[in-house]
Amino acid sequence: MTRQRRYNLITRDFDDNNGGVIHVDFAQIQVKLENKEKHRTKYIDAWIDSGSFTNLFPSYIADALRIDLKSVNPRDIRGIGTAKVTAYRHKVAMSVGPLGLSDTFETEIDFSEEIIQPLLGLNGFFDKYHTVCFNSPSKEYTLIKDLSNLS
Amino acid sequence: MMDKDLVITPMKMPADINKYQDKWVAMDLEREKVLVVGSTIAEVDKKAEKLTRGPDRYVLSHITNSKFTYSP
């Protein structure tokens, strides 16, 4: 059995640096992060980003969750062009979606001092779902979870 | 078998959100009003935690140099 949740894409207008405006539809969603060992929880908005290999969040969130950021080995995360950031991977409980309607799972996040905008990526977010579907004409995106895989 | 679709709009933003370009904001959990604005996530989170008397009674969001527009 699957469970489908549909959310509205948000349109954001960016300057095109040529006197015009570019309209971009974003899948931005509220997530709740929890460090169960320390009983610390934070709510934060993140972008669903299929171009990101992993979940990438600002390192401050790890601090706020009482996670010892540098207790694990650093890893390099590569992005556009030659850009590279140093990150530290930790496990957290993540609830995706608005209060009372969220999907909750254990996942890993790469926390980095060089990241501002939280990103939900392929490993640790997309792979938690059966299907992640963007529908720009209807300005919606859909998260479909395969409940048969849940214990 | 597919459960009934849930068509919802979780990403409600406060009406005045476009004032806060390139800022971090803390919103109430109903996402109706901005509680704290600042340049860094750390300062916003610490002020919001003090204001709301708890670490999990608000939502942090970074307003990335763009304007939210809403479809009818």
Backbone of each chain as ProteinMPNN parsed JSONL, in Angstrom:
{"seq_chain_A": "MTRQRRYNLITRDFDDNNGGVIHVDFAQIQVKLENKEKHRTKYIDAWIDSGSFTNLFPSYIADALRIDLKSVNPRDIRGIGTAKVTAYRHKVAMSVGPLGLSDTFETEIDFSEEIIQPLLGLNGFFDKYHTVCFNSPSKEYTLIKDLSNLS", "coords_chain_A": {"N_chain_A": [[0.85, -1.192, 0.0], [0.457, 2.225, -0.725], [1.073, 5.599, 0.288], [0.003, 8.75, -0.503], [0.99, 12.076, -0.663], [0.166, 15.343, -1.424], [1.516, 18.467, -2.238], [1.656, 22.048, -2.438], [3.583, 23.683, -4.87], [5.78, 26.456, -4.472], [5.953, 29.592, -5.917], [8.71, 31.53, -6.715], [10.122, 34.663, -7.332], [12.817, 35.712, -9.163], [15.344, 38.139, -9.815], [16.533, 38.633, -13.119], [18.866, 39.783, -13.691], [18.837, 41.411, -15.841], [16.921, 43.265, -15.98], [14.559, 41.943, -15.945], [12.311, 39.338, -14.725], [12.568, 36.11, -13.32], [10.516, 33.366, -12.992], [10.343, 30.829, -10.679], [9.413, 27.618, -9.698], [9.282, 26.249, -6.561], [9.903, 23.437, -4.498], [9.381, 23.594, -1.432], [9.602, 22.702, 1.917], [8.414, 22.086, 5.231], [10.422, 20.743, 7.765], [10.851, 18.611, 10.566], [13.396, 18.127, 12.811], [15.009, 15.81, 14.905], [16.989, 15.047, 17.682], [17.109, 12.287, 19.29], [18.529, 11.27, 21.435], [19.271, 13.458, 22.952], [16.925, 14.696, 23.315], [16.159, 16.909, 21.758], [14.641, 19.187, 19.527], [14.029, 20.665, 16.347], [12.356, 22.849, 14.096], [12.436, 23.492, 10.647], [12.533, 25.097, 7.447], [13.081, 23.542, 4.298], [14.547, 22.922, 1.053], [13.475, 20.745, -1.478], [15.644, 18.99, -3.368], [16.676, 17.615, -6.172], [19.132, 17.705, -7.292], [20.986, 17.51, -5.361], [23.173, 15.302, -3.765], [22.997, 14.449, -1.161], [21.379, 15.066, 2.057], [21.72, 18.336, 3.018], [22.593, 20.57, 5.486], [22.799, 23.62, 7.418], [25.507, 23.901, 9.716], [24.882, 24.92, 12.165], [22.432, 23.934, 12.937], [22.984, 21.367, 13.781], [24.427, 21.97, 16.087], [22.377, 23.197, 17.551], [20.758, 21.049, 17.984], [22.169, 19.736, 19.81], [24.149, 18.044, 18.859], [27.33, 16.65, 18.537], [29.191, 18.061, 16.386], [31.785, 17.701, 15.124], [32.541, 15.176, 15.907], [32.671, 13.135, 14.19], [34.34, 11.954, 11.198], [35.361, 14.415, 8.782], [33.834, 15.062, 5.583], [34.118, 15.597, 2.087], [31.947, 17.454, 0.095], [30.872, 17.744, -3.112], [29.807, 20.18, -5.515], [28.294, 22.381, -7.792], [30.359, 23.026, -10.576], [33.612, 23.686, -9.522], [33.142, 23.86, -6.895], [33.296, 23.006, -3.451], [32.408, 21.677, -0.333], [33.004, 21.215, 3.154], [31.735, 18.738, 5.233], [29.879, 17.167, 7.942], [28.611, 14.1, 8.781], [25.635, 13.047, 10.28], [23.239, 11.068, 12.136], [19.747, 11.576, 12.303], [16.332, 11.962, 13.431], [13.785, 12.534, 11.161], [10.966, 14.434, 10.334], [8.775, 14.998, 7.781], [6.881, 17.52, 6.416], [3.758, 19.239, 7.22], [2.569, 19.97, 10.564], [1.189, 17.181, 12.203], [0.664, 15.792, 9.853], [2.861, 14.566, 8.876], [5.57, 12.634, 7.406], [7.653, 10.374, 9.016], [11.01, 9.435, 9.547], [14.171, 7.745, 10.079], [17.236, 9.251, 9.269], [20.168, 10.486, 7.518], [22.135, 13.43, 7.785], [24.22, 15.752, 6.179], [26.029, 18.054, 7.764], [27.16, 21.342, 7.464], [29.436, 24.034, 7.818], [29.488, 25.725, 5.757], [27.119, 25.88, 4.451], [24.035, 27.457, 3.781], [21.248, 27.465, 2.907], [18.983, 24.954, 3.729], [18.95, 21.689, 2.302], [17.222, 18.964, 0.828], [18.17, 15.902, -0.27], [19.137, 13.293, -2.667], [20.15, 10.904, -1.392], [18.913, 9.879, 1.581], [16.657, 11.394, 1.562], [15.047, 11.454, -0.97], [15.323, 8.719, -1.401], [13.799, 7.689, 0.582], [11.288, 7.617, -0.26], [8.8, 6.19, -2.441], [8.089, 7.48, -4.806], [8.891, 10.679, -6.003], [7.406, 13.378, -7.283], [7.325, 16.06, -9.502], [5.077, 18.472, -10.594], [4.831, 20.872, -12.607], [2.878, 22.327, -14.254], [0.472, 22.115, -12.776], [1.337, 23.186, -10.5], [2.149, 21.636, -8.309], [3.627, 19.2, -6.128], [4.337, 15.76, -5.484], [4.61, 13.394, -2.943], [5.187, 10.053, -2.6], [4.829, 7.36, -0.581], [5.974, 4.101, 0.089], [4.296, 2.073, 1.939], [4.451, -0.608, 2.511], [7.007, -1.319, 2.932], [7.589, -0.586, 5.435], [8.297, -1.448, 8.78]], "CA_chain_A": [[0.0, 0.0, 0.0], [1.2, 3.475, -0.741], [0.391, 6.799, 0.794], [0.373, 9.885, -1.336], [0.718, 13.415, -0.12], [0.407, 16.378, -2.433], [1.793, 19.789, -1.678], [1.732, 23.108, -3.439], [4.855, 24.354, -5.147], [5.764, 27.901, -4.232], [6.653, 30.336, -6.957], [9.552, 32.622, -6.237], [10.549, 35.526, -8.438], [14.22, 36.12, -9.074], [15.829, 39.072, -10.832], [17.352, 37.938, -14.117], [20.038, 40.652, -13.893], [18.681, 42.082, -17.129], [15.702, 44.055, -15.885], [13.372, 41.091, -15.946], [12.085, 38.459, -13.588], [12.444, 34.683, -13.62], [9.624, 32.675, -12.068], [10.803, 29.463, -10.415], [8.556, 26.891, -8.757], [10.107, 25.56, -5.574], [9.321, 22.507, -3.537], [9.934, 23.943, -0.112], [8.76, 21.998, 2.885], [8.828, 22.172, 6.634], [10.861, 19.48, 8.36], [11.162, 18.593, 12.002], [14.574, 17.306, 13.075], [15.058, 15.462, 16.323], [18.063, 14.246, 18.264], [16.374, 11.58, 20.34], [19.391, 11.078, 22.608], [19.302, 14.673, 23.77], [15.557, 15.225, 23.382], [16.162, 18.251, 21.168], [13.879, 19.229, 18.285], [13.986, 21.948, 15.632], [11.59, 22.924, 12.855], [13.119, 24.359, 9.693], [12.137, 24.925, 6.048], [14.148, 23.029, 3.427], [14.203, 22.746, -0.363], [13.639, 19.412, -2.054], [16.613, 19.294, -4.42], [17.155, 16.371, -6.797], [20.515, 17.908, -7.699], [21.862, 17.313, -4.212], [23.334, 13.876, -3.487], [22.668, 14.145, 0.234], [20.736, 16.145, 2.79], [22.746, 19.297, 3.43], [22.016, 21.576, 6.389], [23.814, 24.434, 8.096], [26.051, 23.222, 10.902], [24.276, 25.442, 13.397], [21.316, 23.068, 13.34], [23.578, 20.291, 14.586], [24.705, 22.549, 17.409], [21.104, 23.442, 18.24], [20.232, 19.731, 18.374], [23.147, 19.18, 20.765], [24.965, 17.034, 18.19], [28.747, 17.012, 18.521], [29.405, 18.126, 14.938], [33.074, 17.198, 14.652], [32.852, 13.875, 16.506], [32.853, 12.2, 13.072], [35.308, 12.448, 10.221], [34.797, 15.304, 7.758], [33.746, 14.55, 4.214], [33.981, 16.642, 1.078], [30.752, 17.401, -0.737], [31.112, 18.539, -4.319], [28.589, 20.704, -6.106], [28.407, 22.945, -9.126], [31.708, 23.423, -10.948], [34.68, 23.217, -8.656], [32.773, 24.136, -5.506], [33.413, 21.875, -2.53], [32.224, 22.072, 1.058], [33.321, 20.19, 4.144], [30.528, 18.447, 6.01], [29.946, 16.108, 8.949], [27.362, 13.339, 8.637], [25.054, 12.534, 11.528], [21.887, 10.519, 12.05], [18.674, 12.293, 13.0], [14.963, 11.604, 13.06], [13.242, 13.628, 10.353], [9.538, 14.397, 10.004], [8.617, 15.855, 6.609], [5.509, 17.956, 6.2], [3.177, 20.074, 8.267], [2.25, 19.322, 11.828], [0.091, 16.233, 12.189], [0.533, 15.096, 8.573], [4.219, 14.377, 8.377], [6.207, 11.326, 7.303], [8.804, 10.369, 9.911], [11.977, 8.358, 9.318], [15.553, 8.003, 10.476], [18.033, 9.546, 8.095], [21.448, 11.127, 7.784], [22.284, 14.782, 7.254], [25.561, 16.334, 6.15], [26.007, 19.41, 8.326], [28.344, 22.072, 7.021], [29.537, 25.456, 8.167], [29.465, 26.493, 4.507], [25.783, 25.782, 3.862], [22.997, 28.33, 4.342], [19.906, 26.954, 2.623], [18.87, 23.503, 3.917], [18.572, 20.947, 1.103], [16.867, 17.551, 0.964], [18.745, 15.336, -1.486], [18.834, 11.945, -3.15], [20.384, 9.937, -0.32], [18.419, 10.355, 2.864], [15.315, 11.959, 1.411], [14.355, 10.838, -2.108], [15.297, 7.256, -1.276], [12.816, 7.319, 1.606], [9.978, 7.616, -0.918], [8.612, 5.4, -3.659], [8.085, 8.413, -5.921], [8.828, 12.129, -5.77], [6.973, 13.839, -8.597], [7.066, 17.491, -9.643], [4.12, 18.767, -11.648], [4.846, 22.327, -12.709], [1.627, 22.938, -14.734], [-0.532, 22.225, -11.705], [2.045, 23.78, -9.37], [2.101, 20.707, -7.188], [4.523, 18.06, -6.13], [3.73, 14.637, -4.788], [5.494, 12.447, -2.263], [4.479, 8.789, -2.455], [5.579, 6.484, 0.309], [5.589, 2.696, 0.016], [4.119, 1.688, 3.336], [4.699, -2.038, 2.697], [8.397, -1.493, 3.358], [7.733, -0.173, 6.83], [8.112, -2.548, 9.737]], "C_chain_A": [[0.89, 1.248, 0.0], [0.361, 4.592, -0.141], [0.908, 7.988, 0.002], [0.033, 11.186, -0.632], [1.065, 14.435, -1.194], [0.537, 17.732, -1.766], [1.848, 20.814, -2.795], [3.161, 23.59, -3.601], [4.7, 25.841, -4.858], [6.546, 28.578, -5.338], [7.463, 31.458, -6.318], [10.072, 33.374, -7.453], [11.979, 35.993, -8.202], [14.513, 37.173, -10.145], [16.68, 38.294, -11.826], [18.609, 38.731, -14.469], [20.005, 41.348, -15.246], [17.378, 42.877, -17.169], [14.429, 43.235, -15.866], [13.295, 40.219, -14.712], [11.973, 37.018, -14.075], [11.54, 34.067, -12.555], [10.113, 31.233, -11.899], [9.876, 28.821, -9.382], [9.424, 26.038, -7.838], [9.282, 24.565, -4.772], [10.003, 22.78, -2.207], [9.01, 23.332, 0.929], [9.329, 22.141, 4.291], [9.276, 20.799, 7.105], [11.107, 19.686, 9.854], [12.349, 17.651, 12.181], [14.664, 17.046, 14.573], [16.304, 14.652, 16.638], [17.467, 13.548, 19.479], [17.205, 11.391, 21.602], [19.343, 12.279, 23.537], [17.923, 15.333, 23.888], [15.485, 16.665, 22.876], [15.495, 18.208, 19.8], [13.951, 20.621, 17.679], [13.109, 21.809, 14.399], [12.306, 23.894, 11.924], [12.59, 24.078, 8.288], [13.336, 24.468, 5.227], [13.626, 22.929, 1.999], [14.413, 21.297, -0.745], [14.448, 19.583, -3.333], [17.183, 18.0, -5.01], [18.595, 16.498, -7.286], [21.509, 17.737, -6.565], [21.95, 15.822, -3.901], [22.828, 13.518, -2.09], [21.83, 15.266, 0.826], [21.835, 17.064, 3.318], [22.11, 20.404, 4.271], [23.134, 22.404, 7.01], [24.242, 23.783, 9.411], [25.409, 23.722, 12.188], [23.148, 24.533, 13.886], [21.823, 21.885, 14.16], [23.869, 20.788, 16.002], [23.413, 22.681, 18.215], [20.458, 22.134, 18.696], [21.141, 19.033, 19.382], [23.899, 17.985, 20.166], [26.408, 17.529, 18.174], [29.237, 16.942, 17.074], [30.66, 17.388, 14.504], [33.512, 15.911, 15.346], [32.991, 12.79, 15.436], [33.838, 12.808, 12.081], [34.643, 13.385, 9.213], [34.746, 14.611, 6.415], [33.56, 15.722, 3.272], [32.719, 16.41, 0.26], [30.997, 18.316, -1.93], [29.79, 18.967, -4.929], [28.829, 21.212, -7.492], [29.854, 23.362, -9.391], [32.736, 22.839, -10.008], [34.355, 23.393, -7.177], [32.828, 22.857, -4.665], [33.195, 22.383, -1.116], [32.597, 20.896, 1.954], [32.109, 19.991, 5.036], [30.773, 17.293, 6.967], [28.594, 15.403, 8.985], [26.9, 12.782, 9.973], [23.644, 12.013, 11.283], [20.917, 11.377, 12.861], [17.344, 11.637, 12.65], [14.374, 12.798, 12.326], [11.749, 13.403, 10.122], [9.315, 15.435, 8.917], [7.154, 16.22, 6.449], [4.981, 18.744, 7.377], [2.811, 19.272, 9.501], [1.063, 18.385, 11.672], [-0.056, 15.441, 10.912], [1.887, 14.681, 8.023], [4.593, 12.903, 8.271], [7.466, 11.36, 8.149], [9.71, 9.185, 9.595], [13.333, 8.758, 9.89], [16.355, 8.277, 9.211], [19.361, 10.159, 8.518], [21.473, 12.501, 7.126], [23.762, 15.152, 7.27], [25.453, 17.779, 6.626], [27.304, 20.12, 7.941], [28.283, 23.527, 7.451], [29.419, 26.338, 6.935], [28.101, 26.489, 3.821], [24.838, 26.766, 4.554], [21.62, 27.687, 4.156], [19.841, 25.438, 2.839], [18.341, 22.818, 2.659], [18.268, 19.496, 1.448], [17.249, 16.855, -0.343], [18.406, 13.879, -1.729], [18.997, 10.887, -2.066], [19.879, 10.515, 0.995], [17.095, 11.077, 2.783], [14.57, 11.261, 0.268], [14.259, 9.32, -1.944], [14.391, 6.777, -0.137], [11.413, 7.22, 1.011], [9.979, 6.686, -2.12], [8.72, 6.31, -4.874], [8.09, 9.84, -5.383], [8.56, 12.751, -7.134], [6.682, 15.337, -8.589], [6.109, 17.691, -10.812], [3.996, 20.281, -11.764], [3.532, 22.921, -13.229], [0.581, 23.102, -13.627], [0.06, 22.826, -10.435], [1.916, 22.92, -8.113], [3.275, 19.741, -7.255], [3.941, 16.993, -5.215], [4.81, 13.765, -4.172], [4.703, 11.163, -2.034], [5.358, 7.83, -1.662], [5.048, 5.059, 0.186], [5.503, 2.166, 1.439], [4.419, 0.214, 3.573], [6.128, -2.305, 3.138], [8.613, -1.119, 4.817], [7.503, -1.357, 7.748], [7.147, -2.118, 10.816]], "O_chain_A": [[1.934, 1.291, 0.65], [-0.866, 4.53, -0.076], [2.116, 8.186, -0.134], [-1.056, 11.364, -0.086], [2.139, 14.382, -1.795], [-0.222, 18.088, -0.864], [2.063, 20.473, -3.958], [3.859, 23.869, -2.626], [3.612, 26.403, -4.989], [7.668, 28.181, -5.655], [6.962, 32.224, -5.495], [10.416, 32.775, -8.472], [12.296, 36.589, -7.172], [13.985, 37.097, -11.254], [17.45, 37.413, -11.444], [19.323, 38.4, -15.416], [21.032, 41.819, -15.735], [16.811, 43.128, -18.233], [13.334, 43.79, -15.779], [14.095, 40.34, -13.785], [11.363, 36.743, -15.108], [11.778, 34.23, -11.358], [10.274, 30.51, -12.882], [9.592, 29.402, -8.334], [10.205, 25.207, -8.3], [8.129, 24.818, -4.419], [11.075, 22.248, -1.916], [7.788, 23.435, 0.829], [10.532, 22.293, 4.499], [8.589, 19.804, 6.872], [11.503, 20.755, 10.318], [12.301, 16.501, 11.744], [14.43, 17.933, 15.394], [16.627, 13.689, 15.942], [17.337, 14.137, 20.552], [16.664, 11.354, 22.707], [19.369, 12.134, 24.759], [17.785, 16.398, 24.489], [14.84, 17.522, 23.481], [15.75, 17.302, 19.007], [13.936, 21.625, 18.391], [13.119, 20.773, 13.735], [12.731, 24.972, 12.34], [12.237, 22.941, 7.976], [14.456, 24.937, 5.425], [12.419, 22.861, 1.769], [15.418, 20.691, -0.374], [14.0, 20.239, -4.274], [18.063, 17.373, -4.42], [19.212, 15.499, -7.655], [22.72, 17.808, -6.771], [20.925, 15.15, -3.786], [22.301, 12.428, -1.867], [21.598, 16.289, 0.182], [22.766, 16.613, 3.985], [21.196, 21.091, 3.814], [24.273, 21.949, 7.116], [23.428, 23.19, 10.12], [25.398, 23.012, 13.193], [22.934, 24.382, 15.089], [21.173, 21.455, 15.113], [23.588, 20.103, 16.985], [23.357, 22.328, 19.393], [19.706, 22.111, 19.671], [20.907, 17.884, 19.757], [24.243, 17.038, 20.874], [26.674, 18.683, 17.838], [29.648, 15.882, 16.602], [30.606, 16.541, 13.612], [34.699, 15.587, 15.375], [33.381, 11.662, 15.737], [34.131, 14.004, 12.117], [33.491, 13.171, 8.832], [35.517, 13.69, 6.144], [32.923, 16.717, 3.617], [32.462, 15.301, -0.207], [31.289, 19.502, -1.776], [28.794, 18.246, -4.878], [29.496, 20.556, -8.293], [30.496, 23.975, -8.538], [32.73, 21.64, -9.73], [35.185, 23.113, -6.312], [32.453, 21.777, -5.121], [33.745, 23.418, -0.741], [32.511, 19.736, 1.551], [31.526, 20.954, 5.535], [31.739, 16.541, 6.828], [27.56, 16.037, 9.196], [27.659, 12.137, 10.696], [22.95, 12.446, 10.363], [21.235, 11.837, 13.957], [17.246, 10.861, 11.7], [14.449, 13.931, 12.801], [11.328, 12.305, 9.758], [9.627, 16.612, 9.101], [6.291, 15.347, 6.355], [5.654, 18.902, 8.395], [2.755, 18.042, 9.468], [0.05, 18.752, 11.078], [-0.837, 14.49, 10.879], [2.029, 14.469, 6.819], [4.02, 12.045, 8.943], [8.271, 12.283, 8.016], [9.235, 8.067, 9.4], [13.604, 9.931, 10.147], [16.168, 7.606, 8.197], [19.641, 10.329, 9.704], [20.906, 12.703, 6.053], [24.467, 14.898, 8.246], [24.852, 18.62, 5.957], [28.397, 19.569, 8.076], [27.226, 24.157, 7.447], [29.267, 27.554, 7.048], [27.952, 27.036, 2.728], [24.849, 26.885, 5.78], [20.921, 27.402, 5.128], [20.583, 24.703, 2.187], [17.402, 23.302, 2.026], [18.962, 18.877, 2.254], [16.713, 17.183, -1.401], [17.519, 13.309, -1.093], [18.101, 10.073, -1.844], [20.381, 11.539, 1.459], [16.469, 11.348, 3.808], [13.583, 10.563, 0.5], [13.251, 8.711, -2.3], [14.245, 5.572, 0.072], [10.471, 6.797, 1.68], [11.016, 6.43, -2.732], [9.365, 5.957, -5.861], [7.381, 10.162, -4.429], [9.392, 12.66, -8.036], [5.897, 15.824, -7.775], [6.315, 17.14, -11.893], [3.16, 20.897, -11.102], [3.092, 23.94, -12.696], [-0.109, 24.119, -13.564], [-0.627, 22.959, -9.422], [1.618, 23.407, -7.023], [3.84, 19.504, -8.323], [3.165, 17.28, -4.304], [5.807, 13.443, -4.819], [3.674, 11.175, -1.359], [6.491, 7.538, -2.046], [3.838, 4.832, 0.18], [6.518, 1.851, 2.061], [4.625, -0.189, 4.718], [6.435, -3.38, 3.655], [9.698, -1.316, 5.363], [6.611, -2.172, 7.512], [6.851, -2.894, 11.724]]}, "seq_chain_B": "MMDKDLVITPMKMPADINKYQDKWVAMDLEREKVLVVGSTIAEVDKKAEKLTRGPDRYVLSHITNSKFTYSP", "coords_chain_B": {"N_chain_B": [[-3.337, -0.2, -3.581], [-4.459, 3.031, -2.995], [-4.277, 5.56, -0.669], [-6.63, 8.119, 0.181], [-6.003, 11.143, -1.491], [-4.156, 13.795, -0.09], [-4.593, 16.992, -0.337], [-2.959, 19.734, 0.268], [-1.738, 22.819, 1.62], [1.088, 23.306, 2.744], [3.007, 25.178, 2.882], [2.444, 27.743, 3.768], [3.107, 31.163, 4.164], [3.982, 33.976, 6.206], [2.226, 37.077, 5.654], [3.824, 39.302, 5.291], [6.271, 38.402, 4.443], [8.006, 38.923, 2.318], [9.409, 41.157, 2.955], [11.723, 40.451, 4.124], [14.24, 39.93, 2.79], [16.992, 37.843, 2.072], [17.329, 37.171, 4.713], [17.264, 35.365, 7.839], [14.403, 33.989, 9.324], [12.217, 33.456, 12.122], [9.248, 31.774, 12.478], [5.925, 31.509, 13.865], [4.433, 28.322, 14.752], [2.128, 27.954, 13.309], [2.677, 29.325, 11.098], [1.937, 31.948, 10.586], [2.862, 34.421, 11.434], [5.858, 36.405, 11.601], [8.267, 35.997, 14.011], [10.887, 36.57, 14.797], [13.647, 38.199, 13.272], [16.743, 38.066, 11.501], [20.262, 38.175, 10.627], [21.764, 35.876, 10.824], [21.368, 32.344, 11.311], [21.887, 31.446, 13.834], [21.593, 33.645, 15.619], [18.891, 34.226, 15.258], [17.625, 31.852, 16.001], [18.361, 31.597, 18.685], [17.204, 33.9, 19.825], [14.522, 33.409, 19.246], [14.069, 31.051, 20.629], [14.293, 31.937, 23.218], [12.241, 33.836, 23.293], [9.934, 32.293, 22.817], [10.118, 30.467, 24.751], [11.071, 27.864, 24.437], [12.658, 25.229, 22.496], [11.371, 24.305, 20.261], [9.114, 25.579, 19.261], [8.633, 27.066, 17.079], [9.306, 27.89, 13.607], [12.159, 27.795, 11.618], [13.366, 29.688, 8.858], [15.003, 30.391, 5.804], [15.065, 33.248, 3.894], [15.539, 33.436, 0.729], [16.82, 35.751, -1.209], [14.575, 36.466, -3.037], [11.184, 36.772, -4.227], [8.181, 35.701, -2.786], [5.418, 34.561, -4.554], [1.948, 34.036, -4.894], [-0.206, 31.629, -6.211], [-3.618, 31.79, -7.287]], "CA_chain_B": [[-4.402, 0.643, -3.027], [-3.949, 4.373, -2.719], [-5.069, 6.338, 0.276], [-7.185, 9.373, -0.345], [-5.007, 12.202, -1.599], [-4.241, 14.924, 0.832], [-4.18, 18.203, -1.032], [-2.795, 20.712, 1.333], [-0.788, 23.881, 1.346], [1.84, 23.401, 3.991], [4.027, 26.224, 2.869], [1.923, 29.081, 4.042], [4.112, 32.087, 4.682], [3.385, 35.224, 6.7], [1.903, 38.021, 4.575], [4.879, 40.302, 5.107], [7.536, 37.668, 4.368], [8.916, 39.461, 1.3], [10.215, 42.241, 3.538], [12.908, 39.938, 4.803], [15.13, 39.337, 1.795], [18.308, 37.395, 2.53], [17.351, 37.082, 6.18], [16.667, 34.233, 8.527], [13.255, 34.356, 10.144], [11.54, 32.434, 12.917], [7.801, 31.954, 12.4], [5.153, 30.662, 14.761], [4.207, 27.014, 14.144], [1.022, 28.066, 12.348], [3.273, 30.034, 9.964], [1.128, 33.137, 10.332], [3.589, 35.658, 11.693], [7.295, 36.352, 11.848], [8.563, 36.307, 15.412], [12.252, 37.1, 14.923], [14.37, 38.344, 12.002], [18.156, 38.334, 11.716], [21.172, 37.84, 9.531], [22.303, 34.521, 10.974], [20.44, 31.372, 11.891], [22.172, 31.314, 15.262], [20.977, 34.725, 16.397], [17.432, 34.11, 15.161], [17.195, 30.699, 16.79], [18.526, 31.871, 20.124], [16.182, 34.867, 20.229], [13.199, 32.775, 19.161], [13.952, 30.077, 21.731], [14.06, 32.709, 24.445], [10.929, 34.48, 23.177], [8.847, 31.31, 22.887], [10.405, 29.633, 25.914], [11.245, 26.458, 24.048], [13.445, 25.081, 21.264], [10.598, 23.677, 19.181], [7.802, 26.23, 19.176], [8.713, 27.999, 15.951], [9.925, 27.326, 12.402], [13.218, 28.621, 11.033], [13.33, 29.681, 7.397], [15.887, 31.38, 5.179], [14.383, 33.902, 2.775], [16.619, 33.588, -0.245], [16.791, 36.823, -2.206], [13.539, 36.27, -4.045], [9.879, 37.135, -3.681], [7.14, 34.697, -2.874], [4.145, 34.936, -5.141], [0.986, 32.976, -4.625], [-1.214, 31.386, -7.239], [-4.963, 31.742, -6.691]], "C_chain_B": [[-3.793, 1.988, -2.639], [-4.864, 5.071, -1.711], [-5.619, 7.581, -0.398], [-6.098, 10.441, -0.37], [-5.238, 13.269, -0.545], [-3.727, 16.147, 0.095], [-4.146, 19.324, -0.004], [-1.79, 21.774, 0.913], [0.043, 24.092, 2.599], [2.742, 24.616, 4.062], [3.446, 27.621, 2.965], [3.047, 29.931, 4.617], [3.406, 33.337, 5.208], [3.247, 36.251, 5.581], [3.048, 38.987, 4.289], [6.257, 39.669, 4.853], [8.515, 38.285, 3.373], [9.724, 40.666, 1.786], [11.589, 41.745, 3.967], [13.879, 39.235, 3.85], [16.504, 39.03, 2.389], [18.449, 37.351, 4.047], [16.894, 35.699, 6.625], [15.479, 34.756, 9.321], [12.856, 33.157, 10.996], [10.065, 32.763, 12.882], [7.13, 31.114, 13.483], [4.796, 29.356, 14.031], [3.035, 27.011, 13.165], [1.448, 28.829, 11.102], [2.479, 31.288, 9.592], [1.891, 34.433, 10.556], [5.07, 35.403, 11.954], [7.551, 36.812, 13.276], [9.898, 37.018, 15.566], [12.874, 37.166, 13.534], [15.835, 38.61, 12.316], [19.002, 37.874, 10.549], [21.743, 36.43, 9.629], [21.276, 33.613, 11.635], [20.644, 31.288, 13.404], [21.478, 32.41, 16.072], [19.462, 34.615, 16.385], [16.935, 32.972, 16.042], [17.282, 30.997, 18.282], [17.484, 32.861, 20.631], [14.795, 34.235, 20.248], [12.999, 31.784, 20.305], [13.663, 30.788, 23.046], [12.646, 33.293, 24.441], [9.793, 33.488, 23.397], [9.017, 30.344, 24.05], [10.449, 28.15, 25.555], [11.981, 26.369, 22.736], [12.63, 24.654, 20.055], [9.199, 24.281, 19.059], [7.757, 27.251, 18.051], [9.408, 27.287, 14.794], [10.968, 28.305, 11.886], [13.132, 28.551, 9.512], [14.272, 30.75, 6.87], [15.188, 31.936, 3.948], [15.444, 34.272, 1.758], [16.281, 34.621, -1.293], [15.826, 36.589, -3.361], [12.214, 36.644, -3.404], [8.904, 35.981, -3.854], [5.945, 35.291, -3.601], [3.208, 33.757, -4.972], [0.006, 32.841, -5.77], [-2.582, 31.343, -6.578], [-5.426, 30.299, -6.507]], "O_chain_B": [[-2.729, 2.046, -2.023], [-6.077, 5.147, -1.903], [-5.113, 8.024, -1.43], [-5.365, 10.621, 0.603], [-6.369, 13.585, -0.176], [-2.517, 16.302, -0.07], [-5.171, 19.778, 0.505], [-1.072, 21.6, -0.072], [-0.265, 24.957, 3.419], [3.181, 25.032, 5.134], [3.916, 28.555, 2.315], [3.832, 29.474, 5.448], [2.346, 33.709, 4.705], [4.066, 36.286, 4.664], [3.213, 39.436, 3.154], [7.284, 40.324, 5.027], [9.728, 38.184, 3.56], [10.625, 41.132, 1.089], [12.511, 42.54, 4.151], [14.281, 38.095, 4.081], [17.091, 39.841, 3.105], [19.547, 37.478, 4.589], [16.231, 34.971, 5.886], [15.541, 35.832, 9.916], [13.117, 32.006, 10.645], [9.66, 33.879, 13.208], [7.697, 30.13, 13.958], [4.858, 29.308, 12.802], [2.964, 26.152, 12.287], [0.67, 28.965, 10.158], [2.37, 31.637, 8.417], [1.588, 35.444, 9.923], [5.471, 34.35, 12.449], [7.105, 37.882, 13.689], [10.031, 37.948, 16.361], [12.649, 36.279, 12.711], [16.145, 39.3, 13.287], [18.506, 37.26, 9.605], [22.16, 35.857, 8.622], [20.432, 34.06, 12.413], [19.693, 31.085, 14.158], [20.849, 32.129, 17.093], [18.814, 34.883, 17.397], [15.936, 33.116, 16.748], [16.368, 30.676, 19.042], [16.942, 32.695, 21.724], [13.996, 34.491, 21.148], [11.914, 31.685, 20.876], [12.892, 30.306, 23.876], [11.943, 33.251, 25.451], [8.812, 33.795, 24.074], [8.154, 29.503, 24.3], [9.93, 27.301, 26.28], [11.95, 27.306, 21.939], [13.145, 24.643, 18.937], [8.227, 23.575, 18.787], [6.949, 28.18, 18.067], [10.015, 26.231, 14.968], [10.696, 29.496, 11.735], [12.86, 27.492, 8.944], [14.341, 31.859, 7.4], [14.77, 31.185, 3.067], [16.149, 35.272, 1.896], [15.494, 34.337, -2.197], [16.231, 36.525, -4.521], [12.127, 36.812, -2.188], [8.815, 35.37, -4.919], [5.514, 36.402, -3.293], [3.645, 32.608, -4.915], [-0.547, 33.834, -6.244], [-2.701, 30.909, -5.432], [-6.531, 30.062, -6.019]]}, "name": "protein", "num_of_chains": 2, "seq": "MTRQRRYNLITRDFDDNNGGVIHVDFAQIQVKLENKEKHRTKYIDAWIDSGSFTNLFPSYIADALRIDLKSVNPRDIRGIGTAKVTAYRHKVAMSVGPLGLSDTFETEIDFSEEIIQPLLGLNGFFDKYHTVCFNSPSKEYTLIKDLSNLSMMDKDLVITPMKMPADINKYQDKWVAMDLEREKVLVVGSTIAEVDKKAEKLTRGPDRYVLSHITNSKFTYSP"}
